[in-house]
Amino acid sequence: MTTPSTIGRGTTIRGSIRGDADLDIHGFVEGSVTVSGELLIAETALIKSDVSGRRVIVRGAVAGNVSAEESIILEAGARVVGDIGAPQIGIRPGALLRGNVATGAPLDLSARRAAAAPAQAAPAPATRGRAAPAAAPARQAPAARPAPAPAARPAPAPAARPARPAPAPRPAPAPAAPVVAPAAAAAQEAEHEHEHEHEHEEESTADSAGGPPPPVVPAVPKGAKAQIRRKGGR
């Protein structure tokens, strides 16, 4: 029993791989893989192309078609996006397959690659003795219409200021007390003194005579004293 070749974990290969022995893949391969022995795709492996072998066991991820001459087994955790074909196919619980399944014969991967390749455009046959028709003049594109000017937005009206309250009316000043003229005040004092002196004289004459009471002085009409005061002040 020969020891299988191994592509270790963390190894990246970009290109096709071909071999006649068994192969274990634990890394990343971007290209087709074709072996004549058993092919093991481990849990950490990722292959972005078609794979084929005598017996294929998938535990990792394959983005491509899988073909085998004897059998294909998708273990738990396998993820295959593509078609698979082999005489015997086993899919364990937990495996994911998104594609078609064909049993009875391995898939013809070469025919599938040719169908997937884009067809090349055939050259146009050249005309003999006739000149190629001139290309029609290109139509001029219509002139672009000027964009309408944006309408001017009205300026926002200034906010009205609140009216100030009217000032409270000031209380009217109290009327000043009447000022008495100094001349009038002096006249009033002189009049009072004169009246007191006259009373004292009458009392003294009555006491010295010891006779009858003095005669009654007639009543002075109203306004006479004021005239006398005015004359005295002058």
C-alpha positions in Angstrom: 0.0 0.0 0.0 1.5 3.3 -1.1 1.5 6.4 1.0 -0.8 9.1 -0.4 0.6 12.5 -1.4 -0.6 15.4 0.9 -1.2 19.1 0.4 -0.9 20.4 3.9 -3.1 22.8 5.8 -2.2 26.4 5.1 -0.8 25.6 1.6 -2.3 27.5 -1.4 -2.0 26.1 -5.0 -3.2 28.0 -8.0 -3.2 25.7 -11.1 -4.2 22.2 -12.2 -3.1 19.1 -10.3 -2.7 15.6 -12.0 -1.4 12.4 -10.4 -1.5 8.6 -10.6 -1.5 7.9 -6.8 -3.7 8.7 -3.9 -4.0 12.4 -2.8 -5.0 14.1 0.4 -5.8 17.8 0.3 -5.9 19.9 3.5 -5.2 23.3 2.0 -6.6 25.6 -0.7 -6.5 24.7 -4.4 -7.7 27.1 -7.1 -7.7 24.7 -10.2 -8.8 21.3 -11.4 -7.7 18.2 -9.6 -7.5 14.8 -11.4 -6.0 11.6 -9.9 -6.2 8.0 -10.8 -6.3 6.8 -7.2 -8.3 7.9 -4.2 -8.9 11.6 -3.5 -9.6 12.8 0.0 -10.8 16.4 0.6 -10.3 17.0 4.3 -12.4 19.3 6.6 -10.0 22.3 6.2 -9.7 22.0 2.4 -11.3 24.3 -0.2 -11.2 23.5 -3.9 -12.5 26.0 -6.5 -12.8 23.8 -9.6 -13.7 20.4 -10.8 -12.3 17.3 -9.2 -12.2 13.6 -10.3 -10.6 10.3 -9.2 -11.2 6.6 -8.8 -12.8 7.1 -5.4 -13.6 10.6 -4.0 -14.3 11.3 -0.3 -15.4 14.9 0.5 -15.3 16.3 4.1 -14.5 19.9 3.2 -15.8 22.4 0.6 -15.8 22.0 -3.2 -17.0 24.8 -5.6 -17.2 22.7 -8.8 -18.3 19.4 -10.2 -17.2 16.0 -8.7 -16.7 12.8 -10.7 -15.5 9.3 -9.7 -15.1 6.0 -11.5 -16.2 3.9 -8.5 -17.9 6.0 -5.8 -18.4 9.4 -4.2 -19.0 9.8 -0.5 -20.1 13.1 1.1 -19.2 13.0 4.8 -20.9 15.0 7.5 -19.9 18.6 7.2 -19.2 18.4 3.4 -20.2 21.4 1.2 -20.5 20.9 -2.5 -21.8 23.5 -5.0 -21.9 21.7 -8.3 -23.0 18.4 -10.0 -21.8 15.0 -8.9 -21.7 11.7 -10.9 -20.5 8.2 -10.1 -21.8 4.6 -10.1 -22.2 4.7 -6.4 -23.0 7.9 -4.4 -23.3 8.2 -0.6 -24.5 11.3 1.2 -24.1 11.3 5.0 -26.4 13.2 7.3 -25.1 16.8 7.7 -23.7 17.0 4.2 -24.7 19.9 1.9 -25.2 19.5 -1.8 -26.4 22.2 -4.2 -26.5 20.7 -7.7 -27.6 17.7 -9.8 -26.8 14.0 -8.9 -26.2 11.4 -11.6 -25.6 7.7 -11.0 -24.4 4.9 -13.3 -21.4 6.6 -15.0 -18.9 9.3 -14.1 -19.4 12.8 -15.4 -17.7 13.9 -18.6 -15.9 16.9 -17.1 -14.2 17.9 -20.4 -17.5 18.2 -22.2 -18.9 20.3 -19.4 -15.8 22.7 -19.4 -16.2 23.1 -23.2 -19.9 24.0 -22.8 -19.2 26.5 -20.1 -16.4 28.2 -22.1 -17.7 31.3 -24.1 -18.1 30.7 -27.8 -15.7 32.7 -29.9 -17.3 35.0 -32.4 -16.7 33.9 -36.1 -15.2 36.6 -38.4 -17.6 38.1 -40.9 -17.0 37.0 -44.5 -15.3 39.6 -46.7 -17.3 40.8 -49.8 -15.6 40.5 -53.2 -15.6 43.3 -55.7 -18.0 45.5 -53.7 -17.0 48.2 -51.5 -18.4 48.2 -48.0 -21.3 50.5 -47.6 -20.4 53.8 -45.9 -21.6 54.1 -42.4 -24.6 56.2 -42.0 -23.8 59.6 -40.5 -24.4 59.7 -36.8 -27.4 61.7 -35.8 -26.6 64.7 -33.8 -27.8 64.6 -30.3 -30.5 67.2 -29.5 -29.2 70.2 -27.6 -29.8 69.9 -23.9 -32.4 72.2 -22.7 -31.3 74.6 -20.0 -32.4 73.6 -16.6 -35.1 76.0 -15.2 -33.8 78.4 -12.6 -35.0 77.5 -9.2 -37.7 79.8 -7.9 -36.5 82.3 -5.4 -37.8 81.6 -2.0 -39.6 84.5 -0.2 -37.6 85.9 2.7 -39.1 85.0 6.0 -41.0 87.9 7.6 -39.4 89.3 10.7 -41.1 88.2 13.9 -43.2 90.9 15.5 -41.8 92.3 18.7 -44.1 92.2 21.7 -45.6 95.7 22.5 -44.1 97.3 25.6 -46.6 98.0 28.4 -47.6 101.6 28.9 -45.9 103.3 31.9 -48.1 103.8 35.0 -49.3 107.3 35.5 -47.3 109.1 38.2 -49.3 110.4 41.2 -50.0 114.2 41.1 -47.9 116.1 43.7 -49.7 117.2 46.8 -50.5 121.0 46.8 -48.0 122.9 48.8 -49.1 124.6 52.0 -49.8 128.3 51.5 -46.8 130.4 52.5 -47.8 133.2 54.7 -46.1 136.5 53.8 -43.8 137.7 56.5 -45.5 141.2 56.4 -48.9 139.6 57.1 -47.5 137.5 59.9 -45.9 140.5 61.6 -49.2 142.4 61.3 -51.1 139.5 62.9 -48.6 139.4 65.8 -48.8 143.2 66.3 -52.6 143.1 66.4 -52.6 140.3 69.1 -50.1 142.3 71.2 -52.3 145.5 70.9 -55.4 143.6 72.1 -53.6 142.2 75.1 -52.3 145.7 76.1 -55.8 147.2 75.8 -57.2 144.5 78.0 -54.5 145.1 80.7 -55.2 148.8 80.7 -59.0 148.3 81.2 -58.3 146.0 84.1 -56.0 148.4 85.8 -58.4 151.4 85.5 -61.2 149.3 86.9 -59.2 148.2 89.9 -57.9 151.8 90.7 -61.3 153.6 90.5 -63.2 150.9 92.4 -66.3 152.3 90.7 -68.7 151.0 88.2 -67.6 148.8 85.3 -66.3 150.4 82.2 -68.6 151.3 79.5 -69.4 148.7 76.9 -67.4 149.1 73.7 -69.6 149.0 70.7 -69.2 146.0 68.4 -67.0 146.6 65.4 -68.6 145.5 62.1 -67.0 142.8 60.1 -64.2 143.8 57.8 -63.2 146.9 59.9 -60.3 145.2 61.6 -58.9 144.0 58.2 -59.1 147.6 56.9 -57.3 148.9 60.0 -54.6 146.2 59.6 -54.0 147.1 56.0 -53.7 150.8 56.9 -51.3 149.9 59.7 -49.2 147.8 57.3 -48.9 150.6 54.9 
